[in-house]
């Protein structure tokens, strides 16, 4: 792919002119400097930009609340009672799932705990959980707490797979080897679809198949994968997954999350679960009976009625995703991220290196740049030049050219600022 690229801002401008998705940029609000110039925003991996349609979607629900009060549950333009259902099909398309396998609810780690209740069922013989050594801290906290809740010792039950000495990312064969090594005692394989620090995209389908072959289940945290990389959760036979929506899915700070449960579990009501009334079978929910009857499929893991204003914001964003399509977004993402990688490689400084895998199929749109001798000065200098990136201790600047709203010219502006600061 590298031979496709040329130096100079004219090349970037030409790529933007030829980009069939370029028009989606105008659908988002960008932060601006004091002179009204758009900042280069490369932090969609932490918080996505606001779609311009979000205000309309949220205002509609505020107006219906004002107009109808409690009757909005049935009479709002999008009735609140079944509101989460309006998001299901579009969210399912983003993650490669069937509608019955998909639900929008809660927050990410809440969903993970609810799913662990059902899918981490340890025994004396099979009790271990395999995770990344450098998993997002919240995932490790959640896993260790589940292990302790079941009366096991994390020092014995937690299997960590990390990068080899001198390497930055985890080799796929090392994950598969660890699954095989611990197979008879392994209850669950639980990984991030895309690692938050390095941007590595794991082979989810291959890992799931290996887990199942040993008798373990497979679940994934897709916080950095949903809306970023193509996912086929149904076809990959994943048991369960959860993701947030405020990163690449642009639903706003603390936006409502999503969950996936494969359809083969849809009517397995023997699975233990924490129950709440919104997971109760819909036609009899309001009979207020004492017996809990779960809805088949992922909806049966719901607890509470949906947060309408948060879901309205997510609906606005999912409309944009549905218009753009994940395959077209992925095609642009590979070129856009490849261009930024090429530019960074042409800076010619020994202070920086990219730790994200080079192969497009092993990464999403994030590039993680290591800064030798890091003291965060370079990061601060870039911010003063209107570049919003992200710092992760001890020495990583994360930049994410998001295909929905970032441009090739954004990449070139970043390159110019980085080159200039490193030359000082």
C-alpha positions in Angstrom: 0.0 0.0 0.0 2.9 2.3 0.7 3.7 3.0 -3.0 0.2 4.6 -3.3 1.3 7.6 -1.3 3.2 10.7 -2.3 4.6 13.6 -0.2 3.0 17.1 -0.1 -0.3 18.6 1.0 -1.5 18.5 -2.6 -1.6 14.7 -2.6 -3.7 14.7 0.6 -6.1 17.3 -0.9 -6.4 15.1 -4.0 -7.3 12.1 -1.9 -10.0 14.0 -0.1 -11.5 15.1 -3.5 -11.6 11.5 -4.6 -13.0 10.2 -1.3 -16.6 9.0 -1.8 -17.1 9.3 2.0 -15.8 12.8 2.3 -19.2 14.3 2.6 -19.8 12.5 6.0 -17.3 14.9 7.6 -19.8 17.7 7.3 -22.3 15.7 9.4 -20.1 16.2 12.5 -19.2 19.1 14.8 -15.5 19.7 15.2 -13.9 21.6 18.1 -12.3 24.8 16.9 -9.5 27.1 18.0 -10.0 30.8 19.0 -9.9 31.8 15.3 -12.6 29.4 14.3 -10.3 26.9 12.6 -11.2 23.2 13.0 -8.8 21.3 15.2 -7.3 18.1 14.0 -9.3 15.6 16.0 -7.6 12.2 16.3 -9.3 11.0 19.5 -12.4 9.2 18.3 -10.9 6.1 20.0 -11.7 7.9 23.3 -14.7 10.0 22.5 -16.3 10.3 19.1 -17.4 13.6 17.6 -21.0 14.7 17.9 -23.2 14.2 14.8 -24.9 17.4 13.9 -28.2 15.5 13.9 -27.9 14.5 17.6 -29.5 17.7 18.8 -32.6 17.1 16.6 -32.9 13.5 17.9 -32.6 14.4 21.6 -34.7 17.5 21.2 -37.5 15.4 19.7 -37.6 13.3 22.9 -37.4 16.4 25.1 -40.3 17.9 23.3 -42.4 14.7 23.5 -41.6 14.5 27.2 -42.8 18.1 27.6 -45.9 17.5 25.4 -47.0 14.1 26.6 -45.3 13.3 29.9 -46.0 9.7 30.9 -48.1 9.1 27.8 -44.9 9.4 25.8 -44.2 5.7 26.6 -46.9 4.8 24.1 -47.6 8.0 22.1 -44.2 9.6 21.5 -43.1 9.8 17.9 -40.7 7.0 18.8 -42.6 5.4 21.7 -40.4 5.0 24.7 -41.6 1.6 25.8 -40.0 -0.3 22.9 -37.4 2.5 22.2 -34.3 0.2 22.4 -35.8 -1.9 19.6 -35.4 1.0 17.2 -31.6 0.7 17.5 -31.3 -3.1 17.3 -31.1 -3.8 13.6 -28.6 -1.0 12.8 -26.5 -1.9 15.8 -26.6 -5.6 14.7 -25.2 -4.6 11.3 -22.3 -2.7 12.8 -21.2 -5.8 14.8 -22.1 -8.6 12.3 -24.9 -10.1 14.4 -28.6 -11.1 14.1 -31.1 -8.8 15.7 -32.1 -11.4 18.2 -28.4 -11.5 19.3 -28.1 -7.8 19.9 -29.4 -5.4 22.6 -28.5 -1.8 23.5 -28.5 -1.4 27.3 -26.5 -0.3 30.4 -22.8 0.6 30.4 -20.0 -1.6 29.1 -18.6 -3.1 32.3 -22.1 -3.5 33.7 -22.9 -5.6 30.7 -19.8 -7.7 31.1 -20.6 -8.5 34.6 -24.2 -9.5 33.6 -22.8 -11.8 30.9 -20.1 -13.3 33.2 -23.0 -14.4 35.5 -24.2 -16.6 32.6 -21.1 -17.6 30.8 -18.4 -17.9 33.6 -19.6 -21.0 35.4 -16.5 -22.4 37.0 -16.0 -25.9 38.4 -13.2 -27.4 40.4 -11.8 -28.8 37.2 -12.5 -25.9 34.8 -12.2 -22.5 36.4 -9.6 -20.4 34.6 -10.1 -17.2 32.5 -7.6 -16.3 29.8 -7.1 -12.5 29.2 -4.5 -10.2 27.7 -1.7 -9.2 30.1 -2.2 -5.6 28.9 -6.0 -5.7 28.9 -7.8 -2.5 29.7 -7.7 -2.2 33.5 -11.5 -2.3 33.9 -11.6 -5.7 32.2 -9.0 -7.1 34.5 -10.8 -5.6 37.5 -14.0 -7.2 36.4 -12.5 -10.6 35.7 -10.6 -10.8 38.9 -13.7 -9.8 40.9 -15.7 -12.5 39.1 -13.0 -15.1 40.0 -13.0 -14.1 43.6 -16.9 -14.0 43.7 -16.8 -17.7 42.8 -14.3 -18.5 45.5 -11.2 -18.9 43.4 -7.8 -17.3 43.6 -6.9 -15.0 40.7 -3.2 -16.1 41.1 -4.3 -19.6 40.0 -7.4 -18.8 37.9 -6.2 -15.9 35.8 -4.2 -16.8 32.7 -2.3 -13.8 31.2 -1.1 -13.8 27.6 1.3 -11.0 26.7 3.8 -9.8 24.1 7.1 -11.6 24.0 10.1 -9.8 25.4 11.2 -7.1 23.1 7.9 -7.1 21.2 4.9 -4.8 21.5 1.9 -6.9 20.5 0.6 -10.4 21.3 1.3 -13.1 18.7 -1.8 -14.9 17.7 -0.1 -18.2 17.9 0.8 -17.5 21.6 -2.9 -17.0 22.4 -3.8 -20.2 20.7 -0.9 -22.1 22.4 -2.1 -20.7 25.8 -5.6 -21.9 25.1 -4.4 -25.4 24.3 -2.0 -25.5 27.3 -4.7 -24.6 29.8 -7.6 -26.3 27.8 -8.8 -28.8 30.4 -8.9 -26.2 33.1 -10.1 -23.2 31.0 -13.6 -22.0 31.5 -13.5 -18.8 29.5 -11.4 -16.9 27.0 -12.0 -13.2 27.3 -10.1 -10.7 25.2 -10.5 -7.2 23.8 -11.3 -7.3 20.1 -8.9 -4.4 19.6 -6.3 -3.7 22.3 -6.8 -0.2 23.7 -3.1 0.6 23.9 -1.5 -0.9 20.8 -4.5 -0.9 18.5 -3.9 -4.6 17.7 -7.0 -6.4 16.2 -7.2 -10.0 17.4 -8.4 -12.8 15.1 -11.7 -13.2 17.0 -13.0 -16.1 14.9 -9.9 -18.1 15.2 -9.6 -17.6 18.9 -13.3 -18.5 19.4 -12.9 -21.7 17.5 -9.8 -22.6 19.6 -11.6 -21.9 22.8 -14.6 -24.1 21.8 -12.3 -26.9 20.8 -11.0 -27.1 24.3 -14.5 -26.9 25.8 -14.2 -23.3 26.9 -16.5 -20.4 26.0 -15.3 -17.2 24.3 -16.3 -13.6 25.0 -15.0 -10.2 23.9 -14.8 -6.6 25.0 -15.4 -4.7 21.7 -15.0 -1.1 23.1 -12.3 -0.3 20.6 -13.6 -2.6 17.8 -17.3 -1.7 17.4 -17.6 0.9 14.6 -13.9 0.6 13.9 -13.2 -2.8 12.4 -15.5 -5.2 10.5 -17.0 -7.7 12.9 -18.9 -11.0 12.2 -19.9 -12.0 15.7 -22.6 -14.4 14.5 -20.5 -16.2 11.9 -17.5 -16.3 14.2 -19.7 -18.2 16.7 -18.7 -15.9 19.6 -20.6 -16.7 22.8 -21.0 -13.2 24.1 -19.6 -9.7 23.7 -20.1 -6.2 25.0 -19.1 -2.7 23.8 -19.5 0.9 24.7 -20.9 3.4 22.1 -19.1 6.7 23.0 -15.9 6.0 21.1 -16.2 5.1 17.4 -20.0 5.0 17.7 -20.3 8.7 18.6 -23.1 8.5 21.1 -21.7 11.1 23.5 -19.9 10.9 26.9 -21.1 7.9 28.9 -23.4 6.8 26.1 -25.4 3.6 26.5 -23.6 0.3 25.6 -24.4 -2.8 23.6 -24.3 -6.5 24.2 -24.3 -9.7 22.0 -25.4 -13.2 22.9 -25.2 -15.8 20.2 -28.5 -17.2 19.0 -27.6 -20.7 20.0 -28.1 -19.5 23.6 -31.3 -17.6 22.9 -33.6 -20.1 24.6 -31.2 -21.6 27.1 -33.1 -20.5 30.1 -31.1 -22.8 32.3 -28.2 -20.3 32.1 -28.0 -18.4 35.4 -28.7 -14.7 35.0 -29.4 -11.6 37.1 -32.9 -10.7 36.3 -34.8 -7.4 36.0 -38.2 -6.5 34.7 -37.2 -5.3 31.3 -35.8 -8.7 30.5 -39.2 -10.2 31.2 -41.4 -11.5 28.4 -43.0 -8.5 26.8 -46.7 -9.5 26.5 -46.9 -10.4 30.2 -44.4 -7.9 31.7 -47.0 -5.5 33.0 -49.1 -8.2 34.7 -46.6 -7.7 37.5 -46.5 -11.3 38.4 -43.9 -12.8 40.7 -42.4 -15.3 38.3 -39.7 -14.1 35.9 -40.1 -15.2 32.3 -37.0 -14.1 30.2 -37.3 -12.9 26.7 -35.5 -15.2 24.2 -32.3 -13.8 22.9 -30.1 -10.9 24.0 -33.0 -8.9 25.2 -33.5 -11.3 28.0 -30.4 -10.0 29.7 -31.9 -6.5 30.2 -32.6 -5.2 33.6 -34.2 -1.8 33.5 -36.2 0.4 31.1 -34.0 2.2 28.6 -32.4 5.7 29.0 -34.3 7.5 26.2 -32.1 10.6 25.8 -28.9 8.5 25.6 -30.5 6.2 23.1 -31.7 9.1 21.0 -28.1 10.3 20.7 -27.0 6.8 19.7 -29.9 6.5 17.2 -28.6 9.6 15.4 -25.1 8.1 15.0 -26.4 4.7 13.9 -28.3 6.4 11.1 -25.0 7.8 9.9 -23.3 4.4 10.1 -26.1 2.7 8.3 -25.8 5.3 5.4 -22.0 4.9 5.2 -21.8 1.1 5.7 -19.0 -0.7 7.5 -17.4 -2.1 4.4 -17.0 1.3 2.8 -15.7 2.7 6.1 -13.2 -0.1 6.4 -11.9 0.4 2.9 -11.3 4.1 3.6 -9.9 3.3 7.0 -7.2 1.1 5.6 -6.1 3.8 3.2 -6.3 6.6 5.6 -4.4 4.9 8.4 -1.9 3.5 5.9 -1.3 7.1 4.7 -0.8 8.4 8.2 1.6 5.5 8.9 3.6 6.3 5.8 3.8 10.0 6.8 5.0 9.2 10.3 7.6 6.9 8.8 8.9 9.7 6.7 9.4 12.0 9.6 12.8 10.5 10.0 13.2 10.8 13.8 14.8 8.1 15.9 12.6 9.3 18.8 9.4 7.8 17.5 8.2 4.4 16.4 4.8 2.8 15.7 3.9 -0.1 17.9 0.6 -0.9 16.1 0.8 -3.9 13.7 1.7 -3.0 10.1 -0.7 -5.4 8.5 -4.1 -3.8 7.9 -6.0 -6.9 8.9 -4.3 -6.8 12.3 -5.3 -3.3 13.3 -8.1 -0.8 13.1 -7.7 2.9 12.5 -5.6 3.7 15.6 -1.9 4.1 15.4 0.1 4.1 18.7 3.3 6.1 18.5 6.0 5.4 21.0 8.1 8.4 21.9 11.6 7.5 23.3 12.7 9.5 26.4 9.0 10.5 26.7 8.2 13.3 29.2 4.9 14.3 27.5 6.4 17.5 26.1 5.9 16.4 22.5 2.3 15.6 23.2 1.7 19.0 24.8 3.5 20.7 21.9 1.2 19.0 19.4 -1.9 20.2 21.4 -0.6 23.8 21.2 -0.6 23.3 17.4 -4.3 22.3 17.4 -3.7 18.6 17.3 -6.0 16.6 19.7 -4.4 13.2 20.2 -4.3 11.0 23.3 -1.5 10.2 25.8 -1.1 6.8 27.5 1.6 6.2 30.1 4.5 5.7 29.9 5.4 6.8 26.3 2.5 6.3 23.9 0.7 8.9 21.8 -2.5 7.4 20.3 -3.9 8.9 17.1 -7.0 7.6 15.4 -7.9 8.8 11.9 -11.6 7.9 12.0 -12.9 7.3 8.4 -16.4 8.8 9.1 -15.0 12.3 9.7 -11.3 12.5 9.4 -9.5 13.5 6.2 -6.2 12.9 4.4 -5.5 16.6 5.0 -5.9 16.0 8.7 -3.2 13.4 8.5 -0.9 15.8 6.6 -1.5 18.5 9.2 -0.5 16.1 11.9 2.6 15.1 9.9 3.7 18.7 9.5 3.2 19.5 13.2 5.0 16.3 14.3 7.9 17.0 11.9 8.3 20.5 13.0 8.3 19.8 16.7 10.7 16.9 16.4 13.1 19.1 14.4 13.4 21.6 17.2 
